[in-house]
Amino acid sequence: MKKLSWFNRGMFFLNIVLTVITFIAYILPFLAPKMFPILSVLTLFMPAFFVLNALFFLYWAIQFKKRMVLSGLVLLMGITFIAKFYKFSAKEYPEDEKDFLVMSYNVRLLNLFKWLDKVYVPQDILAFINEKNPTILCIQEYSYSADIDLKVYPYKYVFMTGNKIKTGQAIFSKFPIIDQGNIVFPHSNNNVIYADIKKGKDVIRVYNMHLQSIKISPDVNEISENIDAMNQDKSQMMLFRISKAFKQQQEQAEILKEHKRDCKYPMIICGDMNNSAFSYVYRNIKGNLKDAFEEAGLGFGQTYKFRYYPARIDYIFVDNKMTVKQFESFSDFENSDHYPIMAKISLD
């Protein structure tokens, strides 16, 4: 440290702090949020930690300082996490008539309360669905208010909840649905529905999930305000709200995990998890399934309209008996606070 300038000493101190925080974030996916609910918030910012460590590595490397080893080791330790938020390439597969498309989309009640200053949001969503033509369509925050015509799907299961405002989950399919059901979470309006879908001689269980929301504003104004020291009380309230939601998500993930344990069919899990791919909740729900983005995605795979940050909180997980041939996140289609995602799948 004696050979470092005062500025570099300060930079190295910040580097050490970042290293400690990043290491804690590495461990958190293996620890239940109920144990460390506040710390669990760190998993939301894992991509930012990677970028900052990479910048520190370059900063020291340019100066030929051995301090670059610190961030270098941290990046090396977290190399398995990188594919969860960015894919550099995707394998190409030949077309097969047996392939089918699965789309998941949180439509935010089809703009019922005019969050977007657009008149034809439901019609645009319907046109988009018709254009992409998924074989199986999973919708979160579905609403009957817009009365969109999805009659191209002869089979459906819609589960609505709420008193004054009806919102629900929906599974639409071009293949026959032979059984269906729902999982209602305690002390929450969120839930999971499922449908057993017959494809030829095979039966596939499709889960459509919507876990507890952490209620962070998409335009990050709320977070920006909370950084201000004058808003300390608001910051504490936000952290409390997020940590409470994480604890609820843990309970919900455990309920879903227990339910799918009894499933005898190959399964697909779609939906809005409201948490990152670095979380305990993600790890528990995914289990030994494949993440469609990791299998065949490209780029960031952003699924949530969060300014300055490519958040991925919507997922399609598939059984190991299936091959994900293509994955797309339609981040240029802005008709909700979420973006639709779609995977091309074959059943091996």
C-alpha positions in Angstrom: 0.0 0.0 0.0 3.0 2.3 0.6 3.6 2.6 -3.2 0.0 3.6 -3.9 -1.1 7.2 -4.2 -3.7 8.5 -1.8 -6.3 8.2 -4.6 -5.3 4.6 -5.4 -5.5 3.8 -1.7 -9.0 5.0 -1.7 -9.8 3.0 -4.8 -8.3 -0.1 -3.4 -10.4 0.3 -0.2 -13.6 0.6 -2.3 -12.4 -2.5 -4.3 -12.1 -4.5 -1.1 -15.6 -3.4 0.0 -17.0 -4.4 -3.4 -15.3 -7.7 -3.2 -16.8 -8.5 0.2 -20.3 -7.5 -0.9 -20.0 -9.5 -4.1 -18.8 -12.6 -2.2 -21.8 -12.3 0.2 -24.1 -12.0 -2.9 -22.6 -15.3 -4.2 -23.6 -17.1 -1.0 -27.1 -15.7 -0.7 -28.8 -18.0 -3.4 -28.0 -20.9 -1.1 -29.5 -19.2 2.0 -33.2 -18.8 2.8 -34.3 -15.2 2.6 -36.0 -15.7 6.0 -32.5 -15.9 7.5 -31.2 -12.7 6.0 -34.1 -10.8 4.4 -32.3 -7.5 4.1 -29.1 -9.0 2.7 -31.2 -10.9 0.1 -31.7 -7.6 -1.7 -28.1 -7.8 -2.9 -29.0 -10.5 -5.3 -31.0 -8.0 -7.4 -27.8 -6.1 -8.2 -25.5 -9.0 -9.0 -24.9 -7.9 -12.7 -23.9 -4.5 -11.4 -21.4 -6.1 -9.1 -19.9 -8.1 -12.0 -19.5 -4.9 -14.1 -17.9 -2.9 -11.2 -15.5 -5.7 -10.5 -14.6 -5.9 -14.2 -13.9 -2.1 -14.1 -11.7 -2.4 -11.1 -9.8 -5.3 -12.8 -9.2 -3.1 -15.9 -8.3 -0.1 -13.7 -5.5 -2.0 -11.9 -4.4 -3.9 -15.1 -3.9 -0.7 -17.0 -1.5 0.4 -14.2 0.2 -3.1 -14.1 -0.8 -3.3 -10.4 -1.1 -6.7 -8.7 -4.3 -5.5 -7.0 -6.1 -6.6 -10.2 -5.9 -10.1 -8.8 -8.5 -9.3 -6.2 -11.3 -8.5 -8.7 -9.9 -11.1 -11.1 -10.5 -13.9 -8.5 -14.0 -12.6 -7.7 -14.9 -12.7 -11.4 -13.4 -16.1 -11.8 -15.4 -17.4 -8.8 -18.7 -16.0 -10.3 -18.1 -17.2 -13.9 -21.0 -19.6 -13.6 -23.4 -16.7 -12.8 -22.5 -14.7 -15.9 -24.7 -16.8 -18.3 -27.7 -16.1 -16.1 -27.8 -12.4 -17.2 -25.9 -12.3 -20.5 -25.5 -14.9 -23.3 -22.7 -14.3 -25.9 -24.0 -16.8 -28.4 -26.8 -19.2 -29.1 -26.7 -22.6 -30.7 -28.7 -23.1 -33.9 -31.0 -26.1 -34.4 -32.7 -27.4 -37.5 -36.5 -26.9 -37.9 -38.7 -29.8 -36.9 -42.5 -30.1 -37.3 -42.7 -31.5 -33.8 -41.3 -28.3 -32.3 -43.8 -26.1 -30.3 -43.7 -22.6 -29.0 -44.3 -21.5 -25.4 -44.9 -17.8 -24.6 -45.1 -16.2 -21.2 -46.3 -12.6 -20.7 -47.4 -10.5 -17.8 -49.9 -8.2 -19.5 -50.5 -5.9 -16.5 -54.3 -6.2 -16.7 -54.1 -5.2 -20.4 -53.6 -1.6 -19.3 -56.9 -1.5 -17.5 -55.9 1.6 -15.4 -54.2 3.4 -18.3 -50.7 3.1 -16.9 -49.6 3.6 -20.5 -50.8 6.6 -22.5 -51.8 4.4 -25.4 -55.3 3.6 -26.6 -54.9 0.3 -28.3 -52.8 -1.7 -25.9 -55.1 -4.8 -25.8 -55.4 -4.8 -29.5 -51.6 -4.5 -29.9 -51.0 -7.4 -27.5 -53.5 -9.5 -29.4 -51.9 -8.7 -32.8 -48.5 -9.6 -31.3 -49.7 -12.9 -30.0 -51.3 -13.7 -33.3 -48.1 -12.8 -35.2 -45.8 -14.9 -33.0 -48.5 -17.7 -32.8 -47.3 -19.6 -29.7 -48.6 -23.1 -29.3 -49.0 -22.6 -25.5 -49.6 -19.1 -24.1 -49.2 -18.3 -20.3 -50.5 -15.0 -19.2 -50.0 -13.3 -15.8 -52.2 -10.5 -14.6 -54.9 -11.4 -17.1 -58.1 -9.4 -17.2 -61.5 -9.9 -18.9 -61.8 -6.1 -19.2 -60.5 -5.8 -22.7 -62.3 -8.9 -24.0 -59.5 -9.8 -26.4 -60.3 -12.5 -28.9 -58.1 -15.6 -28.2 -60.4 -18.0 -29.9 -57.5 -19.4 -32.0 -56.8 -21.4 -28.8 -59.5 -24.1 -28.5 -58.3 -25.0 -25.0 -57.8 -22.7 -22.0 -57.7 -22.5 -18.2 -58.3 -19.1 -16.6 -58.3 -18.6 -12.8 -59.5 -15.2 -11.6 -59.2 -13.8 -8.1 -60.1 -10.5 -6.4 -63.3 -8.8 -5.3 -63.5 -5.3 -6.8 -60.7 -5.9 -9.3 -60.6 -9.2 -11.0 -57.1 -10.4 -12.0 -55.9 -13.8 -12.9 -53.6 -16.3 -14.5 -54.4 -18.0 -17.8 -53.1 -20.8 -19.9 -54.2 -21.0 -23.5 -53.3 -24.1 -25.6 -53.7 -25.5 -29.1 -53.2 -28.9 -27.6 -55.9 -30.5 -25.5 -56.0 -29.7 -21.7 -56.9 -32.9 -19.9 -56.5 -31.7 -16.3 -56.0 -28.4 -14.6 -55.7 -26.8 -11.1 -54.4 -24.0 -9.1 -52.1 -23.4 -6.1 -53.4 -20.5 -3.8 -50.7 -18.9 -1.7 -51.5 -18.0 1.9 -51.9 -14.2 2.7 -51.4 -13.3 -0.9 -53.3 -12.5 -4.1 -50.6 -14.2 -6.1 -50.9 -17.8 -7.2 -49.9 -20.6 -9.6 -52.1 -22.4 -12.0 -51.2 -25.5 -14.0 -52.6 -27.6 -16.9 -51.8 -31.1 -18.1 -51.6 -30.7 -21.9 -51.7 -33.7 -24.2 -49.3 -33.5 -27.1 -49.7 -36.5 -29.3 -49.0 -39.5 -27.1 -47.2 -37.4 -24.5 -48.6 -35.3 -21.6 -46.8 -32.2 -20.4 -47.5 -30.3 -17.2 -47.4 -26.5 -17.6 -47.2 -24.3 -14.6 -48.0 -20.6 -14.9 -46.6 -18.7 -11.8 -46.9 -15.2 -10.5 -45.0 -14.8 -7.3 -45.1 -11.9 -4.8 -44.2 -8.5 -6.2 -41.4 -6.4 -4.6 -43.1 -3.3 -6.0 -40.2 -1.4 -7.3 -41.0 1.5 -9.7 -39.9 0.7 -13.3 -38.5 4.2 -13.8 -36.2 4.0 -10.7 -37.5 7.3 -9.4 -38.3 5.6 -6.1 -34.9 4.2 -5.7 -33.2 7.5 -6.7 -35.2 9.3 -4.0 -34.3 6.7 -1.4 -30.6 7.2 -2.0 -31.0 10.7 -0.8 -30.2 11.0 2.9 -33.3 13.1 3.4 -35.4 10.1 2.6 -33.9 7.7 5.1 -37.4 6.6 6.4 -38.6 5.9 2.9 -35.4 3.9 2.2 -36.0 1.8 5.3 -39.6 1.2 4.4 -38.6 0.1 0.9 -36.0 -2.3 2.2 -38.6 -3.7 4.7 -41.1 -4.1 1.9 -38.6 -5.9 -0.3 -37.4 -8.2 2.4 -41.0 -9.0 3.4 -41.8 -9.9 -0.2 -38.6 -12.1 -0.4 -39.8 -14.0 2.6 -43.2 -14.5 1.0 -41.6 -15.6 -2.2 -39.5 -18.2 -0.3 -42.7 -19.7 1.1 -44.4 -19.6 -2.3 -41.4 -21.2 -3.9 -41.4 -24.0 -1.4 -45.1 -24.6 -1.9 -44.6 -24.9 -5.7 -41.5 -27.1 -5.2 -43.5 -29.5 -3.1 -46.4 -29.5 -5.6 -44.2 -30.3 -8.6 -42.5 -33.0 -6.7 -45.6 -35.2 -7.2 -45.9 -34.5 -10.9 -45.4 -37.6 -13.0 -45.2 -35.7 -16.3 -42.4 -33.7 -18.0 -43.0 -30.1 -17.0 -42.6 -26.5 -18.1 -42.7 -23.7 -15.6 -43.5 -20.2 -17.0 -44.2 -16.9 -15.5 -43.3 -13.8 -13.4 -41.1 -14.7 -10.5 -40.5 -11.1 -9.4 -36.9 -12.1 -8.5 -33.5 -12.4 -10.2 -31.8 -15.4 -11.5 -29.3 -15.1 -8.6 -31.9 -15.6 -5.9 -32.7 -18.5 -3.5 -36.2 -18.4 -5.0 -35.0 -19.0 -8.5 -32.7 -21.8 -7.4 -35.5 -23.6 -5.6 -38.1 -23.3 -8.4 -35.7 -24.1 -11.2 -34.3 -27.2 -9.4 -32.9 -29.5 -12.1 -34.9 -27.9 -14.9 -33.3 -26.0 -17.7 -33.5 -22.2 -17.9 -34.6 -21.5 -21.5 -32.6 -18.2 -21.6 -29.4 -20.0 -20.5 -30.0 -22.7 -23.1 -30.8 -20.7 -26.2 -30.9 -17.0 -25.3 -28.8 -14.1 -26.6 -27.7 -10.8 -25.0 -29.3 -9.7 -21.7 -32.7 -11.3 -22.0 -34.4 -8.4 -20.3 -38.0 -9.1 -19.3 -38.9 -6.1 -17.1 -39.1 -2.4 -18.1 -36.6 -1.1 -15.6 -34.7 2.0 -16.7 -30.9 1.7 -17.0 -30.9 -1.9 -15.8 -31.7 -5.1 -17.9 -33.8 -6.9 -15.3 -34.7 -10.5 -15.9 -37.5 -11.7 -13.6 -39.7 -13.7 -16.0 -38.7 -17.2 -16.9 -39.4 -20.4 -18.9 -38.0 -23.5 -17.3 -38.2 -26.8 -19.1 -37.8 -30.5 -18.3 -34.5 -32.2 -19.0 -36.4 -34.4 -21.5 -36.9 -31.3 -23.6 -34.5 -29.3 -25.8 -34.8 -25.5 -26.0 -34.0 -24.6 -29.6 -34.6 -20.9 -29.4 -35.4 -18.2 -26.8 -36.5 -14.7 -27.4 -37.2 -11.7 -25.1 -39.2 -9.0 -27.0 -37.8 -6.0 -25.2 -38.9 -3.7 -28.0 -42.6 -4.5 -27.5 -43.7 -2.0 -24.8 -47.3 -2.6 -23.9 -46.8 -3.6 -20.3 -44.2 -3.1 -17.6 -43.0 -6.6 -18.6 -41.8 -7.9 -21.9 -43.1 -11.2 -23.5 -40.7 -14.1 -23.7 -41.0 -17.1 -25.9 -39.1 -20.5 -26.3 -39.1 -23.0 -29.1 -39.1 -26.4 -27.5 -38.9 -30.0 -28.7 -39.8 -33.0 -26.5 -37.0 -35.6 -26.9 
